[in-house]
Amino acid sequence: MIARPTRTDLALLLTLGVMWGTSYAFIKLGVETLPTFTLIASRLLIGFALLATVVAVAKEPLPRNPRTYLHLLVMAAVNIVIPFSLITWAEQSVASAIAAILNGAVPLLVIVLAALVFPDEPITLGRLVGVIVGYVGVVVLVAPGLAGALGGSQVTGEVALLGSTVSYAVGAVYARRNIKGLRPMIPAVFQVGFAFLMVAALALVFEKPLAVAWNPNALIAVLWLGLLGSGAAYLIMFRLLGRIGATATSQLAYLLPVVGIVTGALMFSEQVDARVIGGTGLILGGVTLVNSKFGTRRIFGRRAAEQSPDTSTGAAA
């Protein structure tokens, strides 16, 4: 049974927000030295080692249905390989704070996709207003890059970030539809493991990971992203999912942009101007409306008899 959040749960939620919110800044730190796929493969290897150790110690039962592994392989590509690659590549030209803010808009897109797939998640008046407000915030953040350099690296990076947001949203809907009856640790360890194999192969083909000259900044970035962003963060998320449920845990979306802005400003002196604050406020306001009880009248959504339990919580970086 889902419990009412305690002070410990709230502290863990804040910790999780810090882990994933700061990931964007440490990605920015890592790409200063490491190629895209090498950075991702390194962090995933560390995260997989930590998760696999916990699964082995806990003696978690493994899935017996081969079809489940196929779904987990798809999830590894959609929820990790594609968005991690797009985010890491984009942060070569885009501020880490912008990456955190745009990925904080994932719940807005999930609302739209879920309405097309699940009969119990229609778009209501409140959700529609929330989606509109949130996407106005996205436009506020991205528009200057579009107006200033239609073919420049900044705008292509911002488009890549929007692509990662779409990928996370598709992954959330896919997980709810196809990943059922598993303890949360199992999907995580297999997704991270499969993703590592795919990204490591890409690194070997397109980069020279064994010839990379590592420096202290690269090591710090990979250790932070691997141990925290791809490892310990999942362990905390599983505890929260089991205790307070997916809805309460999804409030994490409010923390990521704020943590990302603060971390980017502290680590890289990234500019926090009125546009950034206004765009962030609109996105957070949209997510708030989507999750509020305002405007419950159904406007659009699939109508059907079947219903499925929710298993997704949002994006990680």
N, C-alpha and C positions, 0 to 999 in steps of 0.2 A: 504494500500500500504506500502511496506517495505521502511523504511527511511534510509538515509545515517547515519551511527553512529556518534553521537555527543560526546563531551567530557564527558557528563554525562553518556552516554551509555558505553563508554570505561571504565569509573571509576566503573560503576556497574559490568562490565564484570571482571575487576580486583578483585573487592570485592567478586564476585561469585567464582572466582578461589581461593581466599584465604580461603573462607568458606569451599569449598570442598577439597582443597588441604591440609588444616590443619586437616581435619577430620581423616586422617589416623594416625596422631600423637595422637589425642585424643582417638581414638580407642585403640591405644597402651597403653595409660594411663588408660583407663577403664578396660582392660582385666587383669591388675595387681591385681584387686580386684573382679570384677564381672564376673560371668559365662557368656558364649557366648550369650545364648538366653535371659538372664535377661538384659544384657546390650542393646541388640538390641530392645527388647520390651519396655524398659524404654525410649529410645530415640524416638522410633516411637510414643509412647503415647503422648509425649510432642509435636512432630512435627504435629501429627494429630489434637491435640487440637488447635494449632495455625492456621493450614490450615482450619479447620472446622469453626473456628470463622470468618476468613476472608470471606469464602464462604457464611456464614449466613449473615454477614453484607452487602456483595455485592449483596445478593439475587440472586445468580447464579442459573439458571434453571438446574434441575437434568435430567438425561437421562430417557426416557420413554420406551425404548426398553430393555426388559429383557436380550437379547443377549449381549447388551453392558456391562452389569454388569458381565457377564461370562468372556468376554474378559478382563475386568479390574481385575477380580480375577486372571486370568492367568498372567497378567502383574505384579500383586502384588507378585506372587510367583517367576516369572522369573527375574524381574527387581529389586526386593528388598529382598525377603526372602532368596533366594539362594545365590546371591552375597554378601549380608551383612553377612550371616552366614559364608561363606567361608573366607571372608576378616577378620572378627573378630576372627575366630578360627586361621587363619594363622598367625595373628600378635602376637600370643602367642610365636612364635618362629622365626618370620621373622621381619626385620627392617621395620618401618613404611615408610621409604623412598622407599624401594623396592616395597612395596604395591602400593604406589602412582605411581611409574614409570610403573609397569606392567599394572595397570589399565589405564594408559595413552595411552596404545596401543589398546584400544577398537576400535577406528576408523579404524585401519588396518584390523581387523577381520570383521567389518561391511561391508567393501568394498567387501570382498570375498563372504559373505552371500547374500548381496544385489544383486550381479551379478547373483546369482542363482535364485532369486525370481522376481526381477523387470527388465523389459526390458529397462528402461531409466537409469539404473545404470550399464553399462557394465564395465568390467575391460579393461582399456586402457593400452598402453605401460607405460605411466607415473605412473599410479596407480600400475601396476605390479612391476615396479622398486621400488616404495615407499613401497609396502608390503614386498618385499624381504629385503630391507634395514632395515625396522622396525623390522622384525623378527630376523634379525642378531643381532640387539640390544637386543632383548629378550634373545637370546641364550647367549650373552655375560654376561648378568646379572645372568642367571640361571645356566649356565654350571658349575661354581665352586662348587655349592651345589651338583649337580649331580655327579661330579667327586669325591668329598670328602666324601659324606655320602649318598649312594644310598637309604638307608632305614631310614635316620635320620629325625628329626623333621623339620630341615630347608628345606630340599628338598620337604617333603610332604607339608609344608606350601607354598612353591613356586608353587607347582602343584595346590594347592587349589586356589591360587591367579590367576593362568592361567584359572582355572575353572570359577572363578568369571568374568573374562574378556570375556569368551565365553558366559556366561549367560547374561551379559550386551549387548553383540552384538546381540544375539538372541532376546532379549527384544526390542532392537531398530528396528530390522526388523519386528518383530511381531506387534509393535505399528504402524509402517507405513502401514502395510497391513490391520490391523483390527480396529484401533482406529481412527475414522474419524468423522468430524462434531461436535466435542466437543470443548468448550472453554478450554484452557490448564489447568485451575485451577481444573476442574472436574476430569480428569484422575489422577491428583496428589493426591487429597484428598481421593479418593476412593482407589487408590493403597496403600497409606500409612495406611489407615484405615483397609483394608483387610489384609495387611501384619502384622499389629499389632495383629489382632486376631489370625492369624496363628502362629506367633512367641510366643505370650503369652501362647498359648496352649502347644507349645513345651517346654517352660520354666517350666510350671506347671507339665508336665509329666516327664521331664528328669532332672530338677534342683529344687532347693528350693528357689524361688525368694523372698518369704516372710521372709526367715531366713537369708538373706544376711546382713552382717555387713557393712553398708555404711561408707565411710570415705570421707574427703574433696576432694581427688583426684577423687574418683568415682563420686561424685556429680558434680564436675566441668566438667568431661568428658561427663556425660549424658546431662547436661544442654547445653553445647557447641554443642554437636551432635544433640540434639533435637531441640533447638531453632534456630540454624544456619544451620547445615548440613541437617536436615530433615524438616525444617520449612521455615525460612526466605530466604534460598537459592532458594527454589522453587518460592517464590514470585518475586524475582529478575529475575529468569530465564523466568518467564511468561512475564514480562515487556519487556525483551530483545527479546523474540520470537515474540511478537506482533509488536515491533518497527523495529528491524533490521533483523528479519528472522532467520531460523534455521542454514543456512550456516555460517553466521557471528558469531552466538552464539556458534557454534561448535568449534570455534577457542579456546574455553576454554581448549580443550585437550592439548594445548601447555603449559598452566599454571600449571596444576596439578602436573606433575613430579617435576618441579622447586620448587614450594611451598612445596611439600612433602619433598624434600631433605633438604631444608633450615630449615623447622620446625623440622624434625627428628634430625638434627645436633644440633639445639638450645636446644631442650627439652630433648633429650636422648643421646647426644654426639655420634650419630651414625656416623660411618666412611664414609667419602666421598673420595674414592680413584679413581685412573684412570679408573678402571673397571666400577664403577658407573657412572662417568662422560661420559665415552665412550659409554656405553650402552644407557644412557639417550639421548646423542647426536644422536645416530643412530635411536632411536625410534622417536624423534622429527623430524629428517630429513626425515624419512619415512612418517610421517603424513604430513609434508610440501609438499613432492612430490605428495602424494595422492590428496591434495587439490590445486595443482598448475595446470597451463595450459600446462605443459610440456607433450609431448607424448600423443596426443589425439587420436591416431589410435586405433580403437577397436580391442581387441584380443579375449576376451571371454565374454559371457553374454547371458542371455535369450532373445530371440526375440519373441515379441508378440505385439498385438495392444493396450492392455489396459495399462494405466498409472495411477499412484496414487500420490497424494501430499505427500511431506515429512512431518513427524511430530516428528521426533526424533532428539536429540541433542548429546547424549553421556552418559557417566557414572557419577553417583554420589556415594559418599561414606558416 
